[in-house]
Amino acid sequence: MADTTATANPETPTTGEDGVRRRDFLDIAAVSAAGIGGLAVVYPLVSQMAPSKDVLAASSTEVDISSIEPGQAIKAVFRKQPLFVKRLTPAEIEAANATATGSLRDPQSLADRTKEGHEDILVTMGVCTHLGCVPLGAAEGEVKGEFGGYFCPCHGSHYDTAGRIRKGPAPTNLEVPEYEFTSDTVIQVG
């Protein structure tokens, strides 16, 4: 008769109660260690590409507009460029609204360029859209151009009271940056 006792086959893997082989555990442990090592190498490379604290600080600017009288403007700095904040007079608002947007090179209404409820506050970048000169008209006594807004002395671009290009080589209106009113007297640009 043949021997019916089973003999252990050395090729048969040994399994525990849950069916996981010892080799599976070693594979999982090796892959986990490699993943942690990979993260330890990649994290410093990725984190060094994040902006520094001084760059983040320059990414937004708060401007107090409480002292600006109607017809006055102040200059501030936003991302190392001049920023004009002007409180328009009722006459300037009327002149801007009287201009048909269809007649403009870069058609925008005053409402498109200001925030609802604050139509008298115009916030623009103080950089001519032609070649990047700083237009005149924000400070008292400066030439405001033919349309009462801003005048770029470099190449003769004229902007109206809403900062829209009306005459000269500039292709577009003065840029209106992203901004919001954090209170009735403070705006945050950026």
N, CA, C and O atoms as a DFTB+ gen file, in Angstrom:
760 C
 N C O
     1  1       0.794      -1.158       0.000
     2  2       0.000       0.000       0.000
     3  2       0.845       1.233       0.000
     4  3       1.981       1.227       0.476
     5  1       0.302       2.277      -0.526
     6  2       1.055       3.532      -0.622
     7  2       0.940       4.303       0.659
     8  3      -0.053       4.211       1.381
     9  1       1.971       5.062       0.929
    10  2       1.990       5.879       2.134
    11  2       1.060       7.059       1.911
    12  3       1.235       7.800       0.944
    13  1       0.072       7.253       2.783
    14  2      -0.922       8.309       2.626
    15  2      -0.595       9.548       3.441
    16  3      -1.378      10.498       3.449
    17  1       0.509       9.562       4.106
    18  2       0.860      10.748       4.888
    19  2       1.405      11.803       3.928
    20  3       2.202      11.509       3.037
    21  1       0.963      13.008       4.132
    22  2       1.381      14.103       3.257
    23  2       2.754      14.576       3.665
    24  3       3.074      14.682       4.849
    25  1       3.536      14.849       2.690
    26  2       4.855      15.392       2.968
    27  2       4.853      16.854       2.547
    28  3       4.219      17.219       1.557
    29  1       5.538      17.661       3.273
    30  2       5.586      19.094       2.967
    31  2       6.444      19.317       1.744
    32  3       7.578      18.844       1.676
    33  1       5.915      20.024       0.798
    34  2       6.623      20.360      -0.422
    35  2       7.382      21.668      -0.176
    36  3       6.766      22.677       0.166
    37  1       8.681      21.666      -0.340
    38  2       9.436      22.895      -0.077
    39  2       9.074      24.015      -1.052
    40  3       9.369      25.171      -0.748
    41  1       8.467      23.755      -2.180
    42  2       8.076      24.771      -3.149
    43  2       6.772      25.450      -2.764
    44  3       6.481      26.537      -3.263
    45  1       5.986      24.846      -1.896
    46  2       4.702      25.411      -1.508
    47  2       4.943      26.513      -0.495
    48  3       5.570      26.275       0.537
    49  1       4.445      27.746      -0.776
    50  2       4.668      28.841       0.165
    51  2       3.872      28.626       1.431
    52  3       2.767      28.085       1.411
    53  1       4.451      29.059       2.528
    54  2       3.741      28.934       3.791
    55  2       2.892      30.176       3.980
    56  3       3.348      31.290       3.722
    57  1       1.687      29.994       4.419
    58  2       0.773      31.119       4.624
    59  2       0.335      31.126       6.061
    60  3       0.273      30.089       6.722
    61  1       0.033      32.314       6.534
    62  2      -0.477      32.449       7.885
    63  2      -1.977      32.242       7.877
    64  3      -2.555      31.785       6.891
    65  1      -2.591      32.585       8.987
    66  2      -4.027      32.383       9.104
    67  2      -4.809      33.248       8.127
    68  3      -5.867      32.833       7.653
    69  1      -4.302      34.461       7.811
    70  2      -5.050      35.357       6.923
    71  2      -4.656      35.206       5.457
    72  3      -5.154      35.955       4.616
    73  1      -3.816      34.303       5.140
    74  2      -3.460      34.031       3.753
    75  2      -2.348      34.919       3.224
    76  3      -2.079      34.865       2.024
    77  1      -1.677      35.739       4.040
    78  2      -0.603      36.614       3.592
    79  2       0.707      35.872       3.742
    80  3       1.027      35.337       4.804
    81  1       1.455      35.852       2.658
    82  2       2.746      35.186       2.708
    83  2       3.783      36.102       3.326
    84  3       3.630      37.324       3.311
    85  1       4.806      35.531       3.852
    86  2       5.885      36.292       4.455
    87  2       6.542      37.197       3.400
    88  3       6.930      38.325       3.706
    89  1       6.663      36.717       2.197
    90  2       7.254      37.499       1.118
    91  2       6.384      38.723       0.793
    92  3       6.933      39.777       0.473
    93  1       5.046      38.622       0.865
    94  2       4.158      39.764       0.625
    95  2       4.442      40.871       1.637
    96  3       4.478      42.050       1.284
    97  1       4.641      40.486       2.885
    98  2       4.938      41.472       3.917
    99  2       6.247      42.204       3.607
   100  3       6.333      43.423       3.756
   101  1       7.251      41.462       3.180
   102  2       8.528      42.076       2.854
   103  2       8.404      43.012       1.645
   104  3       9.026      44.074       1.614
   105  1       7.602      42.615       0.656
   106  2       7.376      43.472      -0.514
   107  2       6.700      44.783      -0.109
   108  3       7.106      45.860      -0.544
   109  1       5.674      44.682       0.720
   110  2       4.951      45.877       1.172
   111  2       5.872      46.793       1.980
   112  3       5.846      48.011       1.806
   113  1       6.670      46.220       2.844
   114  2       7.590      47.013       3.657
   115  2       8.634      47.705       2.778
   116  3       8.977      48.858       3.040
   117  1       9.142      47.038       1.752
   118  2      10.153      47.631       0.873
   119  2       9.558      48.769       0.049
   120  3      10.188      49.815      -0.106
   121  1       8.355      48.575      -0.479
   122  2       7.706      49.624      -1.274
   123  2       7.382      50.833      -0.398
   124  3       7.545      51.972      -0.835
   125  1       6.931      50.598       0.821
   126  2       6.634      51.696       1.746
   127  2       7.889      52.491       2.067
   128  3       7.858      53.721       2.078
   129  1       8.980      51.807       2.324
   130  2      10.244      52.489       2.630
   131  2      10.716      53.292       1.428
   132  3      11.219      54.404       1.588
   133  1      10.561      52.748       0.233
   134  2      10.960      53.469      -0.974
   135  2      10.078      54.701      -1.176
   136  3      10.581      55.750      -1.578
   137  1       8.785      54.599      -0.908
   138  2       7.873      55.735      -1.042
   139  2       8.216      56.853      -0.079
   140  3       8.206      58.025      -0.455
   141  1       8.521      56.498       1.162
   142  2       8.896      57.507       2.155
   143  2      10.222      58.158       1.765
   144  3      10.388      59.369       1.908
   145  1      11.143      57.370       1.282
   146  2      12.422      57.925       0.825
   147  2      12.236      58.855      -0.371
   148  3      12.882      59.899      -0.461
   149  1      11.345      58.468      -1.288
   150  2      11.053      59.318      -2.451
   151  2      10.448      60.648      -2.030
   152  3      10.827      61.692      -2.561
   153  1       9.514      60.628      -1.087
   154  2       8.920      61.864      -0.579
   155  2       9.966      62.737       0.104
   156  3       9.940      63.960      -0.027
   157  1      10.884      62.110       0.830
   158  2      11.933      62.873       1.509
   159  2      12.831      63.582       0.505
   160  3      13.387      64.634       0.823
   161  1      12.988      63.042      -0.687
   162  2      13.809      63.674      -1.711
   163  2      12.995      64.727      -2.479
   164  3      13.515      65.804      -2.768
   165  1      11.747      64.441      -2.809
   166  2      10.929      65.326      -3.639
   167  2      10.431      66.552      -2.876
   168  3      10.369      67.636      -3.455
   169  1      10.074      66.420      -1.605
   170  2       9.495      67.525      -0.846
   171  2      10.381      68.774      -0.838
   172  3       9.869      69.859      -1.113
   173  1      11.677      68.681      -0.539
   174  2      12.503      69.904      -0.578
   175  2      12.582      70.523      -1.974
   176  3      12.641      71.745      -2.105
   177  1      12.583      69.695      -3.011
   178  2      12.641      70.227      -4.371
   179  2      11.378      71.008      -4.718
   180  3      11.455      72.056      -5.359
   181  1      10.228      70.512      -4.305
   182  2       8.969      71.184      -4.598
   183  2       8.789      72.407      -3.705
   184  3       8.354      73.453      -4.186
   185  1       9.109      72.305      -2.434
   186  2       8.888      73.419      -1.515
   187  2       9.801      74.599      -1.817
   188  3       9.440      75.732      -1.498
   189  1      10.947      74.387      -2.408
   190  2      11.825      75.495      -2.746
   191  2      11.272      76.322      -3.905
   192  3      11.745      77.434      -4.137
   193  1      10.285      75.809      -4.635
   194  2       9.665      76.568      -5.717
   195  2       8.536      77.466      -5.232
   196  3       8.029      78.267      -6.017
   197  1       8.127      77.369      -3.994
   198  2       7.071      78.214      -3.441
   199  2       7.594      79.639      -3.287
   200  3       8.783      79.839      -3.043
   201  1       6.702      80.645      -3.431
   202  2       7.162      82.025      -3.278
   203  2       7.620      82.312      -1.859
   204  3       7.087      81.760      -0.896
   205  1       8.613      83.181      -1.742
   206  2       9.138      83.536      -0.423
   207  2       8.187      84.494       0.291
   208  3       7.247      85.009      -0.314
   209  1       8.432      84.728       1.567
   210  2       7.548      85.571       2.365
   211  2       7.508      87.005       1.851
   212  3       6.453      87.637       1.891
   213  1       8.623      87.531       1.374
   214  2       8.614      88.900       0.870
   215  2       7.820      89.017      -0.426
   216  3       7.207      90.055      -0.679
   217  1       7.820      87.981      -1.245
   218  2       7.013      87.986      -2.467
   219  2       5.535      87.892      -2.118
   220  3       4.716      88.596      -2.709
   221  1       5.187      87.047      -1.179
   222  2       3.794      86.947      -0.757
   223  2       3.309      88.251      -0.146
   224  3       2.154      88.629      -0.343
   225  1       4.166      88.943       0.589
   226  2       3.779      90.210       1.202
   227  2       3.512      91.270       0.143
   228  3       2.652      92.128       0.341
   229  1       4.218      91.232      -0.962
   230  2       4.029      92.211      -2.036
   231  2       2.876      91.846      -2.962
   232  3       2.557      92.611      -3.873
   233  1       2.253      90.709      -2.752
   234  2       1.194      90.274      -3.658
   235  2      -0.121      90.979      -3.408
   236  3      -1.033      90.881      -4.229
   237  1      -0.245      91.688      -2.295
   238  2      -1.445      92.481      -2.056
   239  2      -1.067      93.755      -1.310
   240  3      -0.068      93.802      -0.591
   241  1      -1.880      94.775      -1.496
   242  2      -1.641      96.072      -0.883
   243  2      -2.955      96.605      -0.348
   244  3      -3.980      96.539      -1.027
   245  1      -2.930      97.135       0.868
   246  2      -4.113      97.803       1.419
   247  2      -3.928      99.300       1.265
   248  3      -2.850      99.832       1.530
   249  1      -4.986      99.979       0.835
   250  2      -4.942     101.419       0.632
   251  2      -6.102     102.043       1.398
   252  3      -7.254     101.643       1.230
   253  1      -5.787     103.030       2.245
   254  2      -6.803     103.778       2.982
   255  2      -7.260     104.930       2.095
   256  3      -6.457     105.789       1.729
   257  1      -8.545     104.951       1.748
   258  2      -9.066     105.974       0.842
   259  2      -9.883     107.034       1.575
   260  3     -10.523     107.870       0.938
   261  1      -9.866     107.006       2.901
   262  2     -10.703     107.920       3.676
   263  2     -10.311     109.381       3.492
   264  3     -11.164     110.259       3.622
   265  1      -9.054     109.665       3.196
   266  2      -8.602     111.052       3.089
   267  2      -8.689     111.610       1.671
   268  3      -8.354     112.774       1.452
   269  1      -9.129     110.811       0.709
   270  2      -9.198     111.286      -0.672
   271  2     -10.484     112.094      -0.858
   272  3     -11.587     111.584      -0.662
   273  1     -10.323     113.347      -1.233
   274  2     -11.458     114.226      -1.519
   275  2     -11.899     114.035      -2.969
   276  3     -11.104     113.586      -3.795
   277  1     -13.154     114.369      -3.295
   278  2     -13.586     114.289      -4.692
   279  2     -12.673     115.117      -5.604
   280  3     -12.381     116.279      -5.323
   281  1     -12.239     114.505      -6.680
   282  2     -11.333     115.142      -7.622
   283  2      -9.873     114.869      -7.330
   284  3      -9.018     115.188      -8.156
   285  1      -9.559     114.288      -6.182
   286  2      -8.179     113.990      -5.829
   287  2      -7.842     112.531      -6.132
   288  3      -8.718     111.674      -6.248
   289  1      -6.543     112.287      -6.255
   290  2      -6.046     110.928      -6.465
   291  2      -4.816     110.736      -5.587
   292  3      -4.122     111.692      -5.241
   293  1      -4.567     109.503      -5.243
   294  2      -3.333     109.176      -4.530
   295  2      -2.581     108.125      -5.332
   296  3      -3.158     107.369      -6.114
   297  1      -1.277     108.106      -5.111
   298  2      -0.437     107.097      -5.746
   299  2       0.005     106.129      -4.668
   300  3       0.395     106.536      -3.574
   301  1      -0.056     104.856      -4.980
   302  2       0.432     103.809      -4.085
   303  2       1.315     102.893      -4.928
   304  3       1.497     103.121      -6.124
   305  1       1.855     101.868      -4.302
   306  2       2.694     100.905      -5.017
   307  2       2.064      99.530      -4.859
   308  3       1.722      99.114      -3.752
   309  1       1.917      98.834      -5.971
   310  2       1.391      97.474      -5.986
   311  2       2.272      96.649      -6.902
   312  3       2.381      96.933      -8.095
   313  1       2.901      95.625      -6.339
   314  2       3.818      94.749      -7.079
   315  2       4.893      95.556      -7.800
   316  3       5.213      95.304      -8.962
   317  1       5.437      96.527      -7.081
   318  2       6.530      97.383      -7.551
   319  2       6.140      98.249      -8.749
   320  3       7.008      98.684      -9.506
   321  1       4.848      98.500      -8.924
   322  2       4.373      99.373      -9.983
   323  2       3.449     100.421      -9.364
   324  3       2.834     100.169      -8.329
   325  1       3.348     101.607      -9.998
   326  2       2.472     102.635      -9.442
   327  2       0.995     102.249      -9.573
   328  3       0.574     101.624     -10.546
   329  1       0.241     102.640      -8.572
   330  2      -1.194     102.386      -8.514
   331  2      -1.872     103.723      -8.278
   332  3      -1.501     104.450      -7.357
   333  1      -2.867     104.061      -9.102
   334  2      -3.619     105.304      -8.942
   335  2      -4.982     104.980      -8.354
   336  3      -5.690     104.106      -8.855
   337  1      -5.349     105.687      -7.285
   338  2      -6.677     105.567      -6.688
   339  2      -7.272     106.960      -6.690
   340  3      -6.755     107.864      -6.033
   341  1      -8.360     107.135      -7.427
   342  2      -8.955     108.459      -7.610
   343  2     -10.414     108.445      -7.182
   344  3     -11.163     107.518      -7.493
   345  1     -10.805     109.502      -6.455
   346  2     -12.220     109.703      -6.110
   347  2     -12.780     110.690      -7.139
   348  3     -12.400     111.860      -7.160
   349  1     -13.666     110.213      -7.970
   350  2     -14.217     111.015      -9.050
   351  2     -15.261     112.005      -8.526
   352  3     -15.996     111.716      -7.582
   353  1     -15.307     113.172      -9.162
   354  2     -16.333     114.156      -8.837
   355  2     -17.603     113.783      -9.602
   356  3     -17.533     113.010     -10.557
   357  1     -18.755     114.312      -9.206
   358  2     -19.972     114.051      -9.985
   359  2     -19.840     114.476     -11.451
   360  3     -20.394     113.822     -12.334
   361  1     -19.114     115.564     -11.716
   362  2     -18.914     116.015     -13.098
   363  2     -18.066     115.010     -13.881
   364  3     -18.343     114.748     -15.051
   365  1     -17.036     114.448     -13.245
   366  2     -16.192     113.452     -13.915
   367  2     -16.980     112.167     -14.186
   368  3     -16.821     111.547     -15.237
   369  1     -17.818     111.779     -13.244
   370  2     -18.664     110.591     -13.445
   371  2     -19.627     110.834     -14.602
   372  3     -19.829     109.960     -15.445
   373  1     -20.221     112.029     -14.639
   374  2     -21.156     112.365     -15.712
   375  2     -20.458     112.374     -17.062
   376  3     -21.010     111.879     -18.045
   377  1     -19.245     112.931     -17.127
   378  2     -18.489     112.963     -18.381
   379  2     -18.145     111.545     -18.840
   380  3     -18.233     111.238     -20.028
   381  1     -17.758     110.692     -17.907
   382  2     -17.427     109.305     -18.268
   383  2     -18.659     108.551     -18.752
   384  3     -18.580     107.783     -19.711
   385  1     -19.789     108.764     -18.097
   386  2     -21.010     108.067     -18.499
   387  2     -21.605     108.629     -19.787
   388  3     -22.357     107.930     -20.466
   389  1     -21.284     109.880     -20.139
   390  2     -21.817     110.492     -21.356
   391  2     -21.115     109.980     -22.608
   392  3     -21.646     110.118     -23.710
   393  1     -19.946     109.399     -22.459
   394  2     -19.197     108.885     -23.603
   395  2     -19.769     107.536     -24.032
   396  3     -19.868     106.605     -23.233
   397  1     -20.143     107.450     -25.304
   398  2     -20.666     106.183     -25.840
   399  2     -19.532     105.169     -25.902
   400  3     -18.485     105.440     -26.490
   401  1     -19.737     103.997     -25.296
   402  2     -18.669     102.986     -25.270
   403  2     -18.335     102.472     -26.673
   404  3     -17.222     102.002     -26.907
   405  1     -19.279     102.554     -27.599
   406  2     -19.021     102.108     -28.966
   407  2     -18.003     102.967     -29.687
   408  3     -17.400     102.525     -30.665
   409  1     -17.803     104.203     -29.213
   410  2     -16.849     105.095     -29.857
   411  2     -15.432     104.931     -29.302
   412  3     -14.505     105.589     -29.774
   413  1     -15.257     104.071     -28.316
   414  2     -13.964     103.900     -27.657
   415  2     -13.144     102.792     -28.319
   416  3     -13.697     101.815     -28.825
   417  1     -11.838     102.955     -28.309
   418  2     -10.931     101.941     -28.847
   419  2     -11.020     100.657     -28.037
   420  3     -11.029      99.564     -28.603
   421  1     -11.087     100.781     -26.718
   422  2     -11.222      99.644     -25.801
   423  2     -12.516      99.875     -25.028
   424  3     -12.488     100.462     -23.947
   425  1     -13.655      99.421     -25.565
   426  2     -14.955      99.799     -25.000
   427  2     -15.223      99.210     -23.610
   428  3     -15.382      98.001     -23.442
   429  1     -15.267     100.105     -22.630
   430  2     -15.650      99.760     -21.266
   431  2     -16.387     100.957     -20.680
   432  3     -15.997     102.105     -20.895
   433  1     -17.445     100.682     -19.944
   434  2     -18.152     101.764     -19.262
   435  2     -17.487     102.020     -17.915
   436  3     -16.660     101.233     -17.454
   437  1     -17.863     103.134     -17.294
   438  2     -17.330     103.434     -15.966
   439  2     -17.763     102.352     -14.985
   440  3     -16.998     101.985     -14.093
   441  1     -18.971     101.841     -15.138
   442  2     -19.468     100.768     -14.255
   443  2     -18.631      99.500     -14.394
   444  3     -18.472      98.756     -13.426
   445  1     -18.093      99.243     -15.594
   446  2     -17.224      98.073     -15.808
   447  2     -15.896      98.223     -15.072
   448  3     -15.245      97.228     -14.753
   449  1     -15.496      99.455     -14.803
   450  2     -14.172      99.742     -14.252
   451  2     -14.193     100.061     -12.764
   452  3     -13.137     100.249     -12.161
   453  1     -15.376     100.126     -12.164
   454  2     -15.500     100.419     -10.733
   455  2     -16.355      99.348     -10.070
   456  3     -16.962      98.517     -10.747
   457  1     -16.399      99.372      -8.749
   458  2     -17.205      98.413      -7.990
   459  2     -18.591      99.002      -7.726
   460  3     -18.736     100.204      -7.505
   461  1     -19.593      98.144      -7.753
   462  2     -20.959      98.568      -7.487
   463  2     -21.050      99.158      -6.081
   464  3     -20.550      98.585      -5.113
   465  1     -21.694     100.304      -5.997
   466  2     -21.822     101.001      -4.731
   467  2     -20.660     101.941      -4.451
   468  3     -20.719     102.744      -3.520
   469  1     -19.605     101.843      -5.252
   470  2     -18.430     102.707      -5.097
   471  2     -18.013     103.238      -6.470
   472  3     -16.833     103.208      -6.821
   473  1     -18.983     103.723      -7.239
   474  2     -18.711     104.192      -8.598
   475  2     -17.814     105.422      -8.625
   476  3     -17.282     105.778      -9.677
   477  1     -17.641     106.077      -7.473
   478  2     -16.797     107.271      -7.437
   479  2     -15.324     106.944      -7.182
   480  3     -14.489     107.848      -7.215
   481  1     -14.989     105.697      -6.932
   482  2     -13.601     105.295      -6.677
   483  2     -13.082     104.518      -7.884
   484  3     -13.576     103.438      -8.207
   485  1     -12.070     105.095      -8.543
   486  2     -11.449     104.458      -9.700
   487  2     -10.051     104.000      -9.306
   488  3      -9.228     104.807      -8.873
   489  1      -9.781     102.705      -9.456
   490  2      -8.482     102.127      -9.121
   491  2      -7.868     101.609     -10.415
   492  3      -8.431     100.730     -11.068
   493  1      -6.711     102.156     -10.782
   494  2      -6.025     101.717     -12.003
   495  2      -4.533     101.582     -11.736
   496  3      -3.990     102.201     -10.821
   497  1      -3.896     100.775     -12.537
   498  2      -2.438     100.699     -12.513
   499  2      -1.919     101.963     -13.193
   500  3      -2.460     102.386     -14.215
   501  1      -0.887     102.559     -12.638
   502  2      -0.324     103.786     -13.186
   503  2       0.741     103.508     -14.226
   504  3       1.845     104.050     -14.160
   505  1       0.403     102.656     -15.191
   506  2       1.353     102.265     -16.237
   507  2       0.649     102.382     -17.581
   508  3      -0.376     101.737     -17.806
   509  1       1.193     103.199     -18.471
   510  2       0.612     103.355     -19.803
   511  2       0.685     102.018     -20.537
   512  3       1.684     101.303     -20.462
   513  1      -0.384     101.701     -21.240
   514  2      -0.454     100.407     -21.923
   515  2       0.298     100.406     -23.250
   516  3       0.310      99.394     -23.951
   517  1       0.925     101.526     -23.600
   518  2       1.702     101.574     -24.835
   519  2       3.091     100.987     -24.611
   520  3       3.408      99.921     -25.139
   521  1       3.923     101.678     -23.828
   522  2       5.275     101.180     -23.586
   523  2       5.666     101.215     -22.112
   524  3       6.847     101.099     -21.785
   525  1       4.695     101.374     -21.224
   526  2       4.971     101.235     -19.805
   527  2       5.422     102.476     -19.067
   528  3       5.927     102.364     -17.950
   529  1       5.260     103.666     -19.649
   530  2       5.593     104.897     -18.926
   531  2       4.528     105.160     -17.865
   532  3       3.453     104.560     -17.889
   533  1       4.835     106.060     -16.935
   534  2       3.885     106.432     -15.888
   535  2       3.150     107.695     -16.350
   536  3       3.779     108.737     -16.536
   537  1       1.841     107.617     -16.534
   538  2       1.082     108.796     -16.974
   539  2       1.007     109.872     -15.888
   540  3       1.129     109.589     -14.697
   541  1       0.805     111.099     -16.331
   542  2       0.587     112.220     -15.432
   543  2      -0.918     112.368     -15.195
   544  3      -1.734     111.856     -15.962
   545  1      -1.266     113.070     -14.132
   546  2      -2.671     113.358     -13.868
   547  2      -3.139     112.911     -12.509
   548  3      -4.232     113.284     -12.083
   549  1      -2.338     112.116     -11.809
   550  2      -2.750     111.649     -10.484
   551  2      -2.431     112.672      -9.407
   552  3      -3.151     112.769      -8.414
   553  1      -1.371     113.428      -9.590
   554  2      -0.984     114.419      -8.587
   555  2      -1.588     115.781      -8.945
   556  3      -1.893     116.059     -10.105
   557  1      -1.746     116.594      -7.948
   558  2      -2.309     117.926      -8.154
   559  2      -1.367     118.762      -9.003
   560  3      -0.159     118.784      -8.764
   561  1      -1.919     119.451      -9.994
   562  2      -1.127     120.318     -10.865
   563  2      -0.527     119.625     -12.071
   564  3       0.058     120.296     -12.922
   565  1      -0.646     118.319     -12.180
   566  2      -0.098     117.609     -13.339
   567  2      -1.039     117.744     -14.527
   568  3      -2.244     117.939     -14.364
   569  1      -0.474     117.638     -15.719
   570  2      -1.248     117.684     -16.957
   571  2      -2.165     116.471     -17.004
   572  3      -1.718     115.340     -16.812
   573  1      -3.450     116.708     -17.260
   574  2      -4.425     115.617     -17.276
   575  2      -4.827     115.204     -18.694
   576  3      -5.633     114.289     -18.860
   577  1      -4.284     115.857     -19.705
   578  2      -4.606     115.498     -21.079
   579  2      -5.886     116.156     -21.555
   580  3      -6.545     116.883     -20.811
   581  1      -6.226     115.893     -22.799
   582  2      -7.384     116.528     -23.438
   583  2      -8.723     116.078     -22.861
   584  3      -9.728     116.765     -23.041
   585  1      -8.757     114.946     -22.176
   586  2     -10.020     114.394     -21.711
   587  2     -10.156     114.426     -20.192
   588  3     -11.074     113.818     -19.642
   589  1      -9.251     115.128     -19.508
   590  2      -9.357     115.355     -18.070
   591  2      -8.984     114.182     -17.182
   592  3      -9.281     114.197     -15.987
   593  1      -8.349     113.178     -17.734
   594  2      -7.982     112.010     -16.935
   595  2      -6.490     111.924     -16.699
   596  3      -5.973     112.475     -15.727
   597  1      -5.800     111.232     -17.591
   598  2      -4.363     111.038     -17.474
   599  2      -3.720     111.309     -18.827
   600  3      -4.348     111.147     -19.874
   601  1      -2.454     111.725     -18.786
   602  2      -1.703     112.005     -20.006
   603  2      -0.341     111.349     -19.891
   604  3       0.369     111.569     -18.910
   605  1       0.036     110.544     -20.880
   606  2       1.349     109.909     -20.887
   607  2       2.315     110.788     -21.671
   608  3       2.154     110.946     -22.881
   609  1       3.311     111.363     -21.008
   610  2       4.216     112.283     -21.696
   611  2       5.207     111.599     -22.643
   612  3       5.827     112.271     -23.467
   613  1       5.363     110.309     -22.543
   614  2       6.351     109.612     -23.387
   615  2       5.949     109.640     -24.861
   616  3       6.769     109.978     -25.714
   617  1       4.713     109.294     -25.169
   618  2       4.292     109.211     -26.566
   619  2       2.933     109.852     -26.818
   620  3       2.384     109.716     -27.911
   621  1       2.381     110.549     -25.825
   622  2       1.183     111.351     -26.047
   623  2      -0.144     110.631     -25.959
   624  3      -1.089     111.037     -26.636
   625  1      -0.264     109.591     -25.168
   626  2      -1.567     108.934     -24.995
   627  2      -2.408     109.740     -24.014
   628  3      -1.915     110.185     -22.977
   629  1      -3.678     109.923     -24.350
   630  2      -4.619     110.666     -23.512
   631  2      -5.687     109.701     -23.005
   632  3      -6.264     108.941     -23.783
   633  1      -5.948     109.734     -21.701
   634  2      -6.963     108.891     -21.071
   635  2      -8.036     109.800     -20.479
   636  3      -7.733     110.911     -20.042
   637  1      -9.278     109.344     -20.460
   638  2     -10.358     110.158     -19.898
   639  2     -10.460     109.951     -18.386
   640  3      -9.604     109.303     -17.784
   641  1     -11.505     110.503     -17.781
   642  2     -11.656     110.454     -16.326
   643  2     -11.844     109.037     -15.801
   644  3     -11.650     108.795     -14.610
   645  1     -12.218     108.094     -16.667
   646  2     -12.386     106.696     -16.266
   647  2     -11.148     105.864     -16.598
   648  3     -11.180     104.641     -16.469
   649  1     -10.053     106.512     -17.027
   650  2      -8.824     105.791     -17.357
   651  2      -8.905     105.043     -18.675
   652  3      -8.161     104.088     -18.897
   653  1      -9.811     105.473     -19.556
   654  2      -9.976     104.810     -20.856
   655  2      -9.171     105.558     -21.910
   656  3      -9.139     106.788     -21.910
   657  1      -8.521     104.822     -22.807
   658  2      -7.713     105.441     -23.854
   659  2      -8.633     106.159     -24.833
   660  3      -9.621     105.604     -25.314
   661  1      -8.276     107.415     -25.114
   662  2      -9.095     108.213     -26.032
   663  2      -8.296     108.711     -27.224
   664  3      -8.851     108.920     -28.303
   665  1      -6.978     108.905     -27.034
   666  2      -6.152     109.437     -28.115
   667  2      -4.711     109.008     -27.873
   668  3      -4.257     108.951     -26.731
   669  1      -3.999     108.708     -28.946
   670  2      -2.593     108.343     -28.825
   671  2      -2.353     106.882     -29.147
   672  3      -3.280     106.168     -29.530
   673  1      -1.113     106.431     -28.995
   674  2      -0.748     105.082     -29.435
   675  2      -1.115     103.947     -28.471
   676  3      -1.010     102.781     -28.852
   677  1      -1.534     104.242     -27.251
   678  2      -1.843     103.160     -26.302
   679  2      -2.982     102.300     -26.849
   680  3      -3.999     102.840     -27.285
   681  1      -2.832     100.974     -26.834
   682  2      -3.855     100.106     -27.423
   683  2      -5.064      99.860     -26.518
   684  3      -6.167      99.629     -27.013
   685  1      -4.868      99.907     -25.196
   686  2      -5.959      99.568     -24.273
   687  2      -6.040     100.579     -23.139
   688  3      -5.152     101.413     -22.961
   689  1      -7.117     100.486     -22.382
   690  2      -7.337     101.338     -21.212
   691  2      -6.292     101.028     -20.137
   692  3      -5.630      99.991     -20.175
   693  1      -6.158     101.962     -19.169
   694  2      -5.312     101.667     -18.019
   695  2      -5.892     100.449     -17.314
   696  3      -7.108     100.339     -17.154
   697  1      -5.038      99.552     -16.901
   698  2      -5.483      98.297     -16.290
   699  2      -6.125      98.537     -14.923
   700  3      -5.612      99.298     -14.102
   701  1      -7.241      97.880     -14.703
   702  2      -7.891      97.883     -13.388
   703  2      -7.515      96.562     -12.716
   704  3      -7.938      95.498     -13.168
   705  1      -6.723      96.622     -11.640
   706  2      -6.312      95.372     -10.984
   707  2      -7.470      94.781     -10.181
   708  3      -8.476      95.449      -9.939
   709  1      -7.317      93.530      -9.775
   710  2      -8.300      92.908      -8.888
   711  2      -8.219      93.611      -7.534
   712  3      -7.139      93.746      -6.960
   713  1      -9.360      94.053      -7.035
   714  2      -9.392      94.688      -5.724
   715  2     -10.765      94.513      -5.120
   716  3     -11.733      94.196      -5.810
   717  1     -10.831      94.727      -3.811
   718  2     -12.115      94.639      -3.106
   719  2     -12.101      95.606      -1.941
   720  3     -11.044      95.944      -1.408
   721  1     -13.282      96.046      -1.553
   722  2     -13.421      96.923      -0.400
   723  2     -13.504      96.055       0.845
   724  3     -14.420      95.243       0.982
   725  1     -12.547      96.224       1.755
   726  2     -12.589      95.490       3.021
   727  2     -13.405      96.268       4.047
   728  3     -13.882      95.698       5.029
   729  1     -13.564      97.571       3.820
   730  2     -14.463      98.425       4.603
   731  2     -14.824      99.593       3.696
   732  3     -14.421      99.621       2.533
   733  1     -15.575     100.552       4.214
   734  2     -15.937     101.704       3.400
   735  2     -14.746     102.611       3.100
   736  3     -14.806     103.431       2.184
   737  1     -13.671     102.467       3.863
   738  2     -12.523     103.369       3.703
   739  2     -11.232     102.652       3.334
   740  3     -10.205     103.311       3.172
   741  1     -11.241     101.344       3.195
   742  2     -10.017     100.590       2.887
   743  2     -10.293      99.630       1.736
   744  3     -11.294      98.914       1.714
   745  1      -9.360      99.645       0.774
   746  2      -9.427      98.654      -0.304
   747  2      -8.197      97.772      -0.233
   748  3      -7.122      98.207       0.180
   749  1      -8.371      96.537      -0.639
   750  2      -7.257      95.598      -0.731
   751  2      -7.074      95.249      -2.185
   752  3      -7.979      94.709      -2.822
   753  1      -5.902      95.557      -2.713
   754  2      -5.586      95.306      -4.107
   755  2      -4.775      94.018      -4.181
   756  3      -3.803      93.843      -3.447
   757  1      -5.180      93.129      -5.064
   758  2      -4.461      91.872      -5.222
   759  2      -5.065      90.718      -4.505
   760  3      -4.539      89.607      -4.570
